Amino acid sequence: MEDYNMKRHHAIITFLIGAVFFGLNPLFINLGYAAGWTLSEIIVVQAIIALIVLWTIGIFSLKRYPKAAKKLTIKTVLSLMVAGSFTGLTSILYYASMQYLPASLAVVLLFQFIWIGVLFDWVFSRKKPSKQTMVTVILTMVGVLFAADVFNGGLSDITLIGFVLGIGSAFSYTAFIFVSGRVAVDVPATIRTPVMVTGAALLMFIIFPPHLSLNTDVLSSGSIWLYAGGLALCGLILTPLMFAMSTPHISAGLATILGAVELPVSVIVAYIGLSEYIAPSRWLGVVLILVAIAIGEIQGIWQRFIKRRRYLDWTDNREHAAGNEYK
């Protein structure tokens, strides 16, 4: 029990770190757009950088864990690539939705993954959400609406294509979180992640063929490598790696709720990195999201404390009863 709780505790921290990195993505994509780069150019260069970095890590890991290579059957590799394609699809849909919607609305649609994740856990894992989980989800979604400033911006700017892209990014992101903790979990994360991101990159290259997206001018510019590099680091390298390490040890429902930390990070980054004015209502949303995450975890910690207390009381009673028998 102690070992399990420690693994779960570390998994939660690792997942939160990965979610924080994902929350930095809007900074790099907005700077990239402002510098004049297109979605296809940023996506392709991002994928190239991620492949180089992750396969460098993967090759060293294969040498360190030679037995892991034997587990990479054709079926396993294909499963990992399909799982990884969801993170590539999320990037494409999310960044594309920002071309048709205000950023605040795009964020709200992406963050529907919070309730979608709980639904996935209910349908596919047969884990009916508790009242505690439902309260946490509702509080989180209210926080998302405030943090994305929907009440000030209104919903009049929403378009059909923007809605489809945005809600599609929510479903694909949920699918990525859900399957990343279920495919080849006995293979080290430093080996699984390069294979998964290969699937993401292939999908990106199919939608945005490199020979059409890149040219000498693009590749020779330091600007594109800077912004796409930051995007690759946060979106395709660190986040999938952290998720691959942590999701096998936590439920999909908890993972999606913890993922809500991405929005507060995005808001803080917009305030500090992009010098955007953040209305008080948006800070209220940030606080609500953090409170919702804390409520979910505090109850989990309290339940584990109660179980441990009961176990210790039961052990003491048994020892006391055994002692009385020998008197």
VENGI-V801215 format. One record per pair of residues at least 6 apart in sequence whose ideal C-beta (glycine too) atoms are under 7 Angstrom apart, sorted by the first residue. I is the first residue (numbers start at 0). J is the second residue. D is the distance in whole Angstrom. If there is no record, write none. Layout:
# VENGI-V801215
i	j	d
I	J	D
I	J	D
This chain:
# VENGI-V801215
i	j	d
4	303	6
6	248	5
7	248	5
7	249	6
10	245	4
10	248	4
10	249	5
11	249	6
11	257	7
13	241	5
13	244	5
13	245	4
14	241	6
14	242	6
14	245	4
14	246	7
14	249	7
14	254	6
14	257	5
15	257	6
15	260	6
16	241	5
17	237	6
17	238	5
17	241	3
17	242	5
17	245	7
18	257	6
18	258	5
18	260	5
18	261	5
19	260	6
19	264	5
20	233	4
20	237	4
20	238	5
21	233	6
21	234	6
21	238	4
21	261	5
22	260	7
22	261	4
22	262	7
22	264	3
22	265	5
22	268	7
23	233	5
23	264	7
23	268	6
24	230	6
24	233	5
24	234	5
25	102	7
25	265	5
25	268	7
25	269	7
26	268	5
26	272	5
26	273	7
27	226	5
27	229	4
27	230	4
27	233	7
28	41	7
28	94	6
28	230	6
29	273	6
30	226	5
31	41	5
31	226	4
31	227	7
34	222	5
34	226	7
36	223	6
36	226	7
38	94	6
38	95	6
39	207	4
39	212	4
40	212	6
40	213	7
40	217	6
40	223	6
41	226	7
41	227	5
41	230	6
42	90	7
42	91	6
42	203	5
42	207	5
43	203	7
43	207	5
43	209	5
43	212	5
43	213	6
44	223	5
44	224	7
44	227	4
45	227	4
45	230	5
45	231	4
45	234	7
45	235	6
46	200	4
46	203	5
46	204	7
46	235	7
48	227	6
48	228	5
48	231	4
49	196	5
49	200	7
49	231	4
49	235	4
49	236	5
50	196	7
50	197	7
50	200	5
52	236	6
53	192	6
53	193	4
53	196	5
53	236	6
54	193	5
56	189	5
56	193	7
57	189	6
57	190	6
57	193	4
60	187	6
60	189	4
60	190	5
61	67	7
61	68	5
61	190	6
64	187	6
64	190	7
67	186	5
67	187	6
67	190	5
70	183	7
70	185	6
70	186	5
71	186	7
75	183	5
76	194	6
78	182	5
78	183	7
79	182	6
79	183	6
79	191	6
79	194	4
79	195	5
79	198	7
80	194	6
80	195	7
80	197	6
80	198	3
81	198	6
82	178	4
82	179	6
82	182	5
82	195	6
82	198	7
83	194	7
83	195	3
83	196	5
83	197	7
83	198	4
83	199	5
84	198	4
84	199	6
84	202	5
85	171	5
85	174	5
85	175	4
85	178	7
86	175	5
86	199	5
86	235	7
86	239	6
87	199	3
87	200	7
87	202	4
87	203	5
88	171	4
88	202	6
89	168	5
89	171	5
89	172	4
89	175	6
90	234	6
91	203	7
91	206	6
92	164	5
92	167	5
92	168	4
92	171	6
93	105	7
93	109	6
93	168	4
95	164	5
96	105	4
96	108	7
96	161	5
96	164	4
96	165	4
96	168	6
97	105	5
99	158	5
99	160	5
99	161	3
99	164	7
100	156	7
100	157	6
100	158	7
100	161	4
100	165	6
101	152	6
101	156	5
103	147	4
103	148	5
103	149	6
103	152	5
104	156	6
104	157	6
105	165	5
106	147	5
106	262	6
106	265	7
107	143	6
107	144	7
107	147	5
107	149	6
108	162	7
108	165	3
108	166	5
108	168	7
108	169	6
109	165	6
109	168	5
109	169	5
109	172	7
110	143	5
110	259	7
110	262	6
111	166	6
111	169	4
112	169	4
112	172	5
112	173	4
112	255	6
112	258	7
113	136	6
113	139	5
113	140	6
113	255	5
113	256	6
113	259	6
114	136	5
114	140	7
115	169	6
115	170	6
115	173	4
116	173	5
116	176	6
116	251	6
116	252	6
116	254	7
116	255	3
117	128	5
117	132	6
117	136	6
117	252	5
117	255	6
119	173	6
119	177	5
119	251	6
120	126	5
120	250	6
120	251	4
120	252	4
121	127	6
121	128	6
124	251	6
126	250	6
126	252	6
128	252	6
131	295	7
131	298	5
132	252	6
135	256	6
135	291	5
135	294	6
135	295	4
136	256	7
138	287	6
138	290	7
138	291	4
139	256	6
139	259	5
139	288	6
139	291	4
141	287	6
142	284	5
142	287	3
142	288	4
142	291	6
143	262	6
143	284	7
143	288	7
144	150	7
144	284	7
145	280	5
145	281	6
145	283	5
145	284	3
145	287	6
146	262	5
146	263	7
146	266	6
146	281	5
146	284	3
146	285	5
146	288	6
148	278	6
148	280	7
148	281	5
150	280	7
151	278	6
151	280	7
173	255	6
176	242	7
176	246	6
176	251	6
176	254	5
176	255	6
176	258	7
177	251	5
179	242	5
179	243	6
179	246	5
180	246	3
180	247	5
180	251	7
183	191	6
184	247	4
188	240	6
188	243	4
188	244	4
191	243	5
192	239	5
192	240	5
192	243	5
195	239	6
196	235	5
196	239	6
199	235	6
217	223	6
246	254	6
256	292	6
256	295	6
257	292	6
259	288	5
259	291	7
259	292	6
260	292	6
262	288	6
263	285	4
263	288	6
263	289	6
266	277	6
266	281	6
266	285	6
269	275	4
269	277	7
270	277	5
